[in-house]
Amino acid sequence: MRTFFRLLPATLAPLALVLSLSASASPSGAAAKPATTPAPTLRVATYNTSLYDDAAGGLVRRLQAGDAGARKIAAVLQQVRPDLVLLNEFDYDAEGKAADLFQRDYLEQPQPGGGAALHYPYRYLAEVNTGVPSGLDLDRNGTVGAPEALAEGNGNAGRNRGNDAWGFGLHPGQYGMLVLSKYPIDAEQVRSFRLLRWASMPGARRPIDPKTGQPWYDDATWAQLRLSSKSHWDVPVHTPGGTVHFLVSHPTPPVFDGPEDRNGARNADEIRLWQEYLSAGAQAWLCDDAGRCGGLPADARFVIAGDLNNDPVDGDGRHEAIVGLLEHPRVLRMATPRSEGGAETARAYAAKGLQHRGAPEHVTGDFGPKAGAMRLDYVLPSTGFELRGNGVFWPASTEPAAAIADGSDHHLVWIDLAL
């Protein structure tokens, strides 16, 4: 597979970690105690931006015209100013036009309600499975979705095409991923698992048709299915504190299927891929798109990020998958990010009868009157880091910043790590 990436031409001067010690004479003549400056921090974030379009090239055209939602997304990023961020649901195009436009015309321009211009010298983007025709009847409706992209709207024909793609999408690259970084990305060492076969995972959750008790996918189809609905990337980033592996993905929502729960099974195994990657060592089945096999070295530091589409206790997902990742021995135990706006929204739903078991303060998105507010977005650092702070950018409705917080149904989640 040819992986596409682009490094912006600007360079970033090397940064050093400095401990400054100062001593001075006090008025009494005694030496003052040495003072140390706090260790620098790395702010890492994930943000499902909803910057996608049902038409191929649609996001580029919207950004060229001046998209109101994109301005709010940029304003939030200017407020939070992460050093390293994953943008989910950002349509991919091979030339990187959408990423160029978003950087130049949105992030680098002060936005209403935002902050100073924000520049990312480094970025990574590559192909995803969404909208790529499989040539198979994956939804078993008797027809195979046509490969052409949708010109406008979605409709039933468009949904058929999307359902028969390797990952649901109405054109290749829809709902793509974009990594932005203030620090150099080691593009030659990026690992992508876009092509990894679902059936290769030990103990894969093969969907079963409850009407027949037989597998939903026949053997020939099951052998070809890709696990990742978009992609799974290990993006090494050279920070002032050393290399951090940014492990990013966007598993399929565990809904929009039938009683066979094929999307629920896939979502759970897409999440489990990171558990395997942290534990697999030299296992031969876990091979990336370049043919390199095995998991992440035991001494590597990492941050897992993404809209994982699974709440630990609420919603339709198989909760054991996300709980297993949260409790993995290599994942840092930390306080859950929270927000006032999320708590306010969740409690408003509860007052209308939509009760959830999760803490209202922990939700990361508002998914409407049927689903309510849930925690779907995660930034999970490895052990070995010191957590300095975290949160969800979801101000209370009375705060001025609430005016920019509705650019997406998801909200940005961030953490600060001491380097």
C-alpha positions as CSV (number, residue, x, y, z in Angstrom):
1,M,0.0,0.0,0.0
2,R,1.3,3.5,-0.8
3,T,0.9,5.5,2.3
4,F,0.3,9.2,1.7
5,F,1.7,11.7,4.2
6,R,2.7,15.3,4.0
7,L,5.1,17.3,6.2
8,L,4.5,21.0,6.0
9,P,7.5,23.0,4.9
10,A,7.9,25.0,8.1
11,T,10.5,23.7,10.5
12,L,10.4,23.5,14.2
13,A,13.5,24.5,16.2
14,P,14.7,21.8,18.5
15,L,13.4,22.2,22.0
16,A,15.3,21.1,25.1
17,L,14.0,20.2,28.5
18,V,15.6,22.7,30.9
19,L,15.7,22.7,34.7
20,S,16.8,26.2,35.7
21,L,18.3,26.7,39.1
22,S,18.7,30.2,40.4
23,A,20.4,31.4,43.6
24,S,20.6,34.9,45.0
25,A,21.5,36.6,48.2
26,S,18.7,37.5,50.5
27,P,18.8,40.9,52.3
28,S,20.1,39.1,55.4
29,G,23.0,37.6,53.4
30,A,21.7,34.0,53.5
31,A,21.5,32.1,50.2
32,A,17.9,31.7,48.9
33,K,16.7,28.1,48.1
34,P,17.2,27.0,44.5
35,A,14.0,27.4,42.5
36,T,13.0,25.0,39.7
37,T,10.8,25.7,36.8
38,P,8.0,23.1,36.3
39,A,8.7,20.4,33.7
40,P,7.1,21.2,30.3
41,T,3.9,19.5,29.4
42,L,2.6,17.8,26.3
43,R,-1.0,18.5,25.5
44,V,-2.7,15.7,23.5
45,A,-6.3,15.8,22.2
46,T,-8.8,14.0,20.1
47,Y,-11.7,15.7,18.3
48,N,-14.4,14.3,16.1
49,T,-14.9,17.3,13.9
50,S,-17.8,16.2,11.7
51,L,-15.9,17.8,8.8
52,Y,-17.1,15.3,6.2
53,D,-19.3,15.6,3.1
54,D,-21.5,13.0,1.3
55,A,-20.0,14.1,-2.0
56,A,-16.4,13.4,-3.1
57,G,-14.6,16.7,-2.9
58,G,-17.4,18.2,-1.0
59,L,-15.3,19.2,2.1
60,V,-12.8,20.9,-0.1
61,R,-15.5,23.0,-1.8
62,R,-17.1,23.9,1.6
63,L,-13.8,25.0,3.1
64,Q,-13.1,27.1,0.0
65,A,-16.5,28.8,0.4
66,G,-16.0,29.4,4.1
67,D,-17.6,26.8,6.3
68,A,-19.2,28.0,9.5
69,G,-18.8,24.6,11.3
70,A,-15.1,24.5,10.4
71,R,-14.6,28.0,11.9
72,K,-16.0,26.7,15.2
73,I,-13.8,23.6,15.1
74,A,-10.8,25.9,14.5
75,A,-11.9,28.2,17.2
76,V,-12.0,25.4,19.7
77,L,-8.5,24.2,18.7
78,Q,-7.2,27.8,19.0
79,Q,-8.7,27.9,22.5
80,V,-7.3,24.5,23.7
81,R,-4.1,24.7,21.6
82,P,-3.0,21.0,21.8
83,D,0.5,20.1,20.8
84,L,-0.7,16.8,19.2
85,V,-4.2,16.2,18.1
86,L,-6.2,13.6,16.1
87,L,-9.1,14.9,14.0
88,N,-11.7,12.2,13.3
89,E,-14.3,12.6,10.5
90,F,-12.1,14.8,8.4
91,D,-12.5,13.7,4.8
92,Y,-9.3,12.4,3.2
93,D,-8.1,13.5,-0.3
94,A,-4.9,12.2,-1.7
95,E,-3.6,15.7,-2.5
96,G,-4.2,17.0,1.0
97,K,-6.3,19.9,-0.2
98,A,-8.8,19.8,2.6
99,A,-5.9,19.7,5.2
100,D,-4.2,22.6,3.5
101,L,-7.3,24.7,3.4
102,F,-8.1,24.0,7.1
103,Q,-4.6,24.9,8.2
104,R,-4.3,28.0,6.1
105,D,-7.7,29.5,6.1
106,Y,-9.1,28.4,9.5
107,L,-6.4,27.5,12.0
108,E,-4.0,30.2,10.9
109,Q,-6.7,32.9,11.0
110,P,-8.0,34.1,14.3
111,Q,-11.6,32.9,14.6
112,P,-14.5,34.4,16.4
113,G,-14.5,33.0,19.9
114,G,-11.2,31.4,19.3
115,G,-7.7,32.6,20.0
116,A,-4.5,33.5,18.3
117,A,-3.6,31.8,15.0
118,L,-2.5,28.2,15.4
119,H,0.2,26.6,13.2
120,Y,1.1,22.9,13.0
121,P,4.3,22.3,11.2
122,Y,3.7,18.5,10.9
123,R,0.8,16.3,10.0
124,Y,0.0,12.8,8.9
125,L,-2.9,11.7,6.7
126,A,-3.4,8.5,4.7
127,E,-5.9,6.3,3.0
128,V,-8.8,4.8,5.0
129,N,-11.3,2.0,4.3
130,T,-14.4,4.1,4.3
131,G,-16.1,4.3,0.9
132,V,-13.7,1.9,-0.7
133,P,-15.7,-0.7,-2.7
134,S,-15.2,-4.2,-1.5
135,G,-16.9,-5.9,-4.5
136,L,-18.9,-8.0,-2.0
137,D,-22.5,-7.9,-0.8
138,L,-21.6,-7.2,2.8
139,D,-25.1,-6.2,3.9
140,R,-26.6,-9.2,2.2
141,N,-29.3,-7.3,0.4
142,G,-28.8,-9.1,-2.9
143,T,-26.8,-6.4,-4.7
144,V,-23.2,-5.2,-4.6
145,G,-22.8,-1.5,-4.2
146,A,-21.5,0.3,-7.2
147,P,-18.0,1.8,-7.0
148,E,-18.7,5.3,-8.2
149,A,-18.8,8.1,-5.7
150,L,-22.0,9.8,-4.8
151,A,-22.6,13.1,-6.6
152,E,-25.0,14.6,-4.1
153,G,-27.2,13.4,-1.2
154,N,-27.1,9.9,0.0
155,G,-30.5,8.2,-0.5
156,N,-31.0,4.4,-0.6
157,A,-28.6,3.9,-3.5
158,G,-25.9,5.8,-1.7
159,R,-26.4,3.8,1.5
160,N,-26.2,0.5,-0.4
161,R,-22.9,1.6,-1.8
162,G,-21.7,2.6,1.7
163,N,-22.8,-0.6,3.3
164,D,-20.8,-2.7,0.7
165,A,-17.6,-0.6,1.2
166,W,-14.8,-2.0,3.4
167,G,-15.9,0.7,5.9
168,F,-19.2,2.6,5.6
169,G,-18.8,5.6,3.4
170,L,-20.4,7.2,0.3
171,H,-17.0,7.9,-1.3
172,P,-13.4,6.8,-0.6
173,G,-12.0,8.9,2.2
174,Q,-15.2,10.0,3.8
175,Y,-14.9,10.1,7.6
176,G,-11.1,10.1,7.3
177,M,-8.4,10.9,10.0
178,L,-5.9,13.7,10.3
179,V,-3.1,14.0,12.8
180,L,-1.6,17.5,13.5
181,S,1.5,18.0,15.5
182,K,3.8,20.7,16.7
183,Y,6.6,18.1,16.9
184,P,8.2,16.1,14.1
185,I,6.4,13.0,12.9
186,D,8.6,10.0,12.0
187,A,6.6,9.2,8.8
188,E,8.9,6.4,7.8
189,Q,8.1,4.5,10.9
190,V,4.3,5.0,10.9
191,R,2.5,1.7,11.0
192,S,-0.9,1.3,9.4
193,F,-3.3,-1.7,9.9
194,R,-5.9,-0.7,7.3
195,L,-5.6,-4.0,5.4
196,L,-5.5,-6.3,8.4
197,R,-8.0,-9.1,8.0
198,W,-10.6,-9.4,10.7
199,A,-10.4,-13.2,10.6
200,S,-6.7,-13.1,11.5
201,M,-7.4,-11.9,15.0
202,P,-7.4,-14.7,17.5
203,G,-10.9,-15.1,19.0
204,A,-12.4,-12.7,16.5
205,R,-16.1,-11.9,17.1
206,R,-17.5,-13.4,13.9
207,P,-21.1,-12.2,13.6
208,I,-23.8,-14.8,13.9
209,D,-27.3,-14.7,12.3
210,P,-29.7,-15.4,15.2
211,K,-32.3,-16.7,12.8
212,T,-30.2,-19.5,11.6
213,G,-27.4,-19.8,14.2
214,Q,-24.9,-19.7,11.3
215,P,-22.2,-17.1,10.6
216,W,-23.6,-13.9,9.0
217,Y,-20.7,-13.8,6.5
218,D,-20.0,-16.9,4.5
219,D,-16.4,-18.3,4.7
220,A,-15.2,-16.7,1.5
221,T,-16.4,-13.2,2.6
222,W,-15.2,-13.6,6.1
223,A,-11.7,-14.5,4.9
224,Q,-11.5,-11.1,3.0
225,L,-13.1,-8.7,5.5
226,R,-10.9,-6.0,6.9
227,L,-11.0,-5.3,10.6
228,S,-10.6,-1.6,10.6
229,S,-13.5,0.5,9.4
230,K,-11.2,3.5,8.8
231,S,-7.7,2.6,9.8
232,H,-5.5,2.0,12.8
233,W,-2.2,4.1,12.9
234,D,0.8,4.0,15.1
235,V,2.3,7.5,14.5
236,P,5.7,8.0,16.2
237,V,6.1,11.7,17.3
238,H,9.5,13.0,18.5
239,T,8.6,15.2,21.4
240,P,11.1,17.0,23.7
241,G,10.6,14.2,26.2
242,G,11.3,11.4,23.7
243,T,9.3,9.4,21.2
244,V,5.5,9.1,21.8
245,H,3.6,6.6,19.8
246,F,0.2,8.2,18.9
247,L,-2.2,5.2,18.5
248,V,-5.2,6.5,16.6
249,S,-8.4,5.0,15.2
250,H,-12.1,5.5,14.8
251,P,-14.0,2.2,15.1
252,T,-17.4,1.8,13.5
253,P,-20.5,2.8,15.5
254,P,-22.0,-0.4,17.1
255,V,-25.4,0.4,15.4
256,F,-27.0,0.7,11.9
257,D,-27.1,-3.1,11.5
258,G,-29.5,-5.9,12.5
259,P,-29.9,-8.6,15.1
260,E,-26.6,-10.1,14.0
261,D,-24.9,-7.1,15.5
262,R,-22.1,-7.1,12.9
263,N,-21.2,-3.5,13.7
264,G,-21.2,-4.1,17.4
265,A,-18.9,-7.1,17.0
266,R,-16.6,-5.1,14.7
267,N,-16.5,-2.1,17.0
268,A,-15.4,-4.3,19.9
269,D,-12.6,-6.0,17.9
270,E,-11.4,-2.7,16.5
271,I,-11.0,-1.5,20.1
272,R,-9.4,-4.9,21.1
273,L,-6.8,-4.4,18.3
274,W,-5.1,-1.8,20.6
275,Q,-5.2,-4.2,23.5
276,E,-3.5,-6.8,21.4
277,Y,-1.0,-4.3,20.1
278,L,0.0,-3.5,23.6
279,S,0.3,-7.1,24.6
280,A,1.1,-9.1,21.4
281,G,4.9,-8.9,21.4
282,A,6.1,-11.0,18.4
283,Q,2.8,-12.6,17.5
284,A,2.8,-13.4,13.8
285,W,-0.8,-12.5,13.0
286,L,-0.5,-8.8,13.9
287,C,1.0,-7.5,10.7
288,D,0.8,-4.0,9.4
289,D,0.3,-2.9,5.8
290,A,4.0,-3.0,5.1
291,G,4.4,-6.6,6.3
292,R,6.0,-5.8,9.7
293,C,4.5,-8.1,12.4
294,G,4.3,-7.8,16.1
295,G,3.1,-5.3,18.7
296,L,4.4,-2.2,20.4
297,P,7.7,-2.7,22.3
298,A,7.2,-3.0,26.1
299,D,9.3,0.1,26.9
300,A,7.5,2.4,24.4
301,R,5.4,5.3,25.6
302,F,2.1,5.9,23.8
303,V,-1.1,7.8,23.8
304,I,-4.3,6.1,22.5
305,A,-6.7,8.6,21.0
306,G,-9.9,8.6,19.0
307,D,-13.7,8.5,18.8
308,L,-14.0,4.8,19.9
309,N,-17.8,4.8,19.7
310,N,-18.2,2.8,22.9
311,D,-19.3,4.1,26.3
312,P,-18.2,2.0,29.3
313,V,-21.7,1.5,30.6
314,D,-24.3,3.1,28.3
315,G,-25.4,2.7,24.7
316,D,-25.3,-0.2,22.3
317,G,-21.6,-1.1,22.4
318,R,-20.1,-4.2,23.8
319,H,-18.8,-2.5,26.9
320,E,-16.3,-5.1,27.8
321,A,-14.1,-4.0,24.9
322,I,-13.6,-0.4,26.1
323,V,-13.4,-1.4,29.8
324,G,-10.7,-3.9,28.8
325,L,-8.7,-1.1,27.1
326,L,-9.2,1.3,30.0
327,E,-8.0,-1.3,32.5
328,H,-5.1,-2.6,30.4
329,P,-2.0,-2.8,32.6
330,R,0.0,-0.5,30.2
331,V,-2.7,2.3,30.3
332,L,-2.3,4.9,33.0
333,R,-5.0,5.0,35.6
334,M,-6.2,8.6,35.8
335,A,-9.2,10.8,36.6
336,T,-11.8,10.8,33.8
337,P,-11.9,14.0,31.8
338,R,-15.0,16.0,32.6
339,S,-17.0,19.1,31.7
340,E,-19.7,21.4,33.0
341,G,-21.5,21.5,29.7
342,G,-21.6,17.7,29.4
343,A,-23.0,17.3,32.9
344,E,-25.7,20.0,32.1
345,T,-26.7,18.2,28.9
346,A,-26.8,14.7,30.4
347,R,-28.9,15.9,33.4
348,A,-31.3,17.7,31.0
349,Y,-31.9,14.3,29.2
350,A,-32.4,12.6,32.5
351,A,-35.0,15.1,33.5
352,K,-36.9,14.1,30.3
353,G,-36.7,10.4,31.2
354,L,-33.5,9.4,29.3
355,Q,-31.6,7.9,32.2
356,H,-28.0,6.8,31.8
357,R,-25.8,5.0,34.4
358,G,-22.6,6.9,33.5
359,A,-21.5,10.0,35.4
360,P,-23.0,13.1,33.6
361,E,-19.7,14.9,33.9
362,H,-17.8,12.3,31.8
363,V,-19.9,12.5,28.6
364,T,-18.1,13.7,25.4
365,G,-21.0,14.1,23.0
366,D,-24.6,14.8,22.5
367,F,-26.2,12.3,20.2
368,G,-29.8,13.3,20.2
369,P,-33.0,12.4,22.0
370,K,-32.8,8.7,21.3
371,A,-29.2,8.1,22.5
372,G,-28.6,11.1,24.7
373,A,-25.1,12.1,25.9
374,M,-22.4,9.5,26.2
375,R,-18.6,9.1,26.7
376,L,-17.3,8.0,23.3
377,D,-14.0,9.9,22.9
378,Y,-10.8,9.0,24.6
379,V,-7.2,10.1,25.2
380,L,-5.4,7.4,27.1
381,P,-1.7,7.7,28.0
382,S,0.6,4.9,28.9
383,T,2.1,4.3,32.3
384,G,5.3,6.2,32.8
385,F,3.7,9.6,32.2
386,E,2.6,12.0,34.9
387,L,-0.8,13.4,34.3
388,R,-1.0,17.2,34.9
389,G,-4.6,17.8,33.9
390,N,-7.4,16.8,31.5
391,G,-10.8,17.9,30.4
392,V,-13.6,18.0,27.8
393,F,-14.1,21.3,26.0
394,W,-17.8,21.6,26.7
395,P,-18.5,24.9,28.5
396,A,-21.7,25.4,30.4
397,S,-24.5,27.0,28.3
398,T,-24.0,30.3,30.2
399,E,-20.4,30.6,29.3
400,P,-19.4,32.7,26.2
401,A,-17.3,29.8,24.9
402,A,-20.5,27.7,24.4
403,A,-21.0,29.6,21.2
404,I,-18.2,27.7,19.5
405,A,-18.7,24.3,21.2
406,D,-21.5,23.1,18.8
407,G,-19.4,22.7,15.6
408,S,-19.7,18.9,16.1
409,D,-21.9,16.5,18.0
410,H,-18.6,15.4,19.7
411,H,-16.4,17.6,21.9
412,L,-12.7,17.8,22.1
413,V,-11.0,15.8,24.9
414,W,-7.5,16.8,26.0
415,I,-4.9,15.7,28.5
416,D,-1.7,17.3,29.8
417,L,1.3,15.1,30.4
418,A,4.5,16.0,32.1
419,L,7.6,15.4,29.9
